[in-house]
Amino acid sequence: MSQMDVILLQRIESLGQMGDVVKVKPGFARNYLLPQKKAMRATKENMAFFEKQRAQLEAQNLKLRADAQAVADKMGDKFAVVIIRQAGETGMLYGSVSSRDVAAAITEAGVTVTRAQVLLDQPIKALGLVKTRVALHPEVAVAITVNVAQTPEEAKLQAEGKAPKPTAEAAPAAEATAPAEEPAVEAAPAAEEPAAEKPAKKARKTKAKEEA
């Protein structure tokens, strides 16, 4: 598959730093990097333009990074949001919690972020505490805890590590032992048959000798 050369206008995790020329898939460039102004095509004209603007771009980036770091420091390393959802007896949610939901909860808590800044690997589908990260800036990310519970009281217990586990979780363990017992019951008759066949076979041989 062909690739496209682009100039990064900011640090992109797993790609490179501002000013780096990297190869990316055309679709990734057209659908994300270019419209989000995170990069531009690495043409001769654009590279010359970037070099002229490099000092200004780097200064802007330093300011934005400093602002983001200030927000990260304010949030601290124990920042958490509570999201209330209904769930079944096993703790599985009726639905799921997406990055959009987490972004809304963080914004409600006083830090405005977008869903794209919430680095949630996959939607949350069960009650409990989930660790994730929020990218406040390409070079500044903060770890947060998403506390998904059915009530504020339950959320508080979960945060304190005192929430009871769903009672239905014990059921699979009891079922798992059942298959292990069945082969032993079936194997018993198989072990007795050879012993029963030998006397019968010996009796037939004896009768055959007597008749002869």
C-alpha positions in Angstrom: 0.0 0.0 0.0 1.3 3.5 -1.0 2.1 6.0 1.8 2.1 9.7 2.0 4.9 12.0 3.4 3.6 14.6 5.8 5.3 17.2 8.1 4.1 16.9 11.7 2.9 20.3 13.1 2.9 18.8 16.6 4.0 15.8 18.5 2.0 12.7 17.5 2.4 9.7 19.8 3.9 6.7 17.9 4.7 9.0 14.9 7.2 11.7 15.9 7.9 15.2 17.0 7.0 18.6 15.5 8.8 19.1 12.3 9.4 15.5 11.6 8.7 14.2 8.1 7.0 10.8 8.4 5.2 8.4 6.1 1.6 7.6 6.9 -1.3 5.9 5.2 -3.2 8.3 2.8 -6.5 7.7 4.5 -5.1 8.5 8.0 -3.6 11.8 6.6 -6.8 12.9 4.7 -9.3 11.9 7.5 -7.3 12.9 10.6 -3.9 14.6 10.4 -4.7 17.1 7.6 -8.2 18.3 8.7 -7.1 18.4 12.3 -4.1 20.6 11.3 -1.8 18.2 13.0 0.3 17.8 9.8 0.6 19.0 6.3 1.7 17.4 3.1 5.5 17.3 2.8 5.8 19.2 -0.5 8.8 21.4 -1.3 6.7 24.5 -0.8 5.2 23.4 2.6 8.6 22.4 3.9 10.0 25.8 3.1 6.9 27.4 4.7 7.3 25.3 7.8 10.9 26.3 8.2 10.0 30.0 8.1 7.2 29.4 10.7 9.1 26.9 12.9 10.1 29.4 15.5 6.5 30.8 15.8 5.0 27.3 15.9 7.4 26.1 18.5 6.7 29.2 20.7 2.9 28.5 20.4 3.5 24.9 21.3 5.5 25.8 24.4 2.7 28.1 25.6 0.0 25.5 25.0 2.1 22.8 26.7 2.6 25.1 29.7 -1.1 25.7 29.9 -1.9 22.0 29.7 0.8 21.2 32.3 -0.9 23.7 34.7 -4.2 22.0 34.2 -2.6 18.6 34.8 -1.0 19.8 38.0 -4.3 21.1 39.2 -6.0 17.7 38.4 -3.3 15.9 40.3 -2.6 12.1 40.1 -5.8 11.0 41.8 -8.4 12.7 39.6 -11.6 10.6 39.3 -15.0 11.0 37.8 -18.2 9.1 38.7 -20.6 7.8 36.0 -23.9 6.3 37.2 -25.2 3.4 35.1 -27.6 0.5 35.6 -26.3 -3.0 35.5 -27.3 -6.7 35.9 -26.6 -9.0 38.8 -23.2 -9.9 37.2 -22.1 -6.3 37.1 -22.4 -6.0 33.3 -23.8 -2.7 32.2 -27.0 -2.2 30.3 -25.1 -0.5 27.5 -21.6 0.8 27.8 -19.6 3.9 28.8 -17.8 5.6 25.9 -15.0 8.1 25.6 -17.8 10.7 25.0 -19.4 9.9 28.3 -16.0 10.2 30.1 -15.3 13.5 28.4 -18.7 14.8 29.5 -18.0 13.7 33.1 -14.6 15.4 33.1 -16.0 18.6 31.7 -18.7 18.6 34.3 -16.0 18.2 36.9 -14.4 21.5 35.7 -11.8 20.4 33.0 -13.1 21.0 29.5 -11.9 18.1 27.2 -13.2 16.5 24.0 -13.9 12.8 23.4 -10.7 12.6 21.2 -8.6 13.6 24.2 -9.9 10.6 26.3 -7.5 7.8 25.5 -9.9 5.0 26.4 -8.9 1.7 24.7 -12.4 0.4 24.5 -15.9 1.2 25.9 -16.4 0.3 29.6 -19.0 -2.5 29.9 -19.0 -3.4 33.6 -19.2 -1.7 37.0 -16.0 -0.8 38.7 -12.9 1.4 38.6 -11.2 1.8 35.2 -7.9 3.6 34.7 -7.4 5.7 31.5 -5.5 8.7 30.3 -6.5 12.2 29.1 -4.3 14.0 26.6 -4.5 17.6 27.6 -1.7 18.4 25.0 0.3 16.2 22.6 3.1 16.2 25.2 1.0 16.3 28.4 -1.3 13.4 29.5 -2.8 12.8 32.9 -4.0 9.5 34.4 -7.6 9.4 35.7 -10.0 6.9 37.3 -13.5 6.3 35.9 -15.7 5.1 38.7 -18.8 3.4 37.1 -21.4 2.5 39.7 -25.2 2.2 40.0 -25.5 4.8 42.8 -23.4 7.5 44.3 -23.2 5.4 47.5 -21.9 2.4 45.6 -19.4 4.7 43.8 -18.1 5.8 47.2 -17.7 2.2 48.4 -15.9 1.3 45.2 -13.5 4.2 45.6 -12.7 3.0 49.2 -12.4 -0.7 48.0 -15.4 -1.8 50.0 -17.9 -2.5 47.3 -19.3 -6.1 47.5 -18.8 -8.2 44.4 -21.8 -9.4 42.4 -23.2 -12.7 43.9 -23.7 -14.2 40.5 -19.9 -14.4 40.0 -19.7 -17.5 42.1 -22.0 -19.6 39.8 -19.5 -20.3 37.0 -17.0 -21.7 39.5 -19.5 -24.4 40.6 -20.4 -25.3 37.0 -16.7 -25.6 36.1 -16.3 -28.6 38.5 -19.2 -30.6 37.0 -17.5 -31.8 33.8 -14.5 -33.1 35.7 -16.7 -35.5 37.7 -18.6 -37.0 34.7 -15.7 -38.9 33.1 -15.1 -40.8 36.4 -18.7 -42.0 36.5 -18.6 -43.1 32.8 -15.2 -44.8 33.1 -16.3 -47.2 35.9 -18.4 -49.6 33.8 -15.7 -49.7 31.1 -13.2 -50.8 33.8 -15.4 -53.6 35.0 -16.3 -55.2 31.7 -13.0 -56.9 30.9 -13.1 -58.6 34.4 -16.6 -59.9 33.8 -15.7 -61.2 30.3 -12.7 -63.3 31.3 -14.6 -65.9 33.5 -17.2 -66.2 30.9 -14.6 -66.9 28.2 -12.8 -69.4 30.4 -16.1 -71.2 31.1 -16.8 -71.6 27.4 -13.3 -73.0 26.8 -13.8 -75.5 29.7 -17.2 -76.6 28.3 -15.7 -77.0 24.9 -13.0 -79.4 26.3 -15.6 -81.5 28.1 -17.7 -81.9 25.0 -14.7 -83.0 23.1 
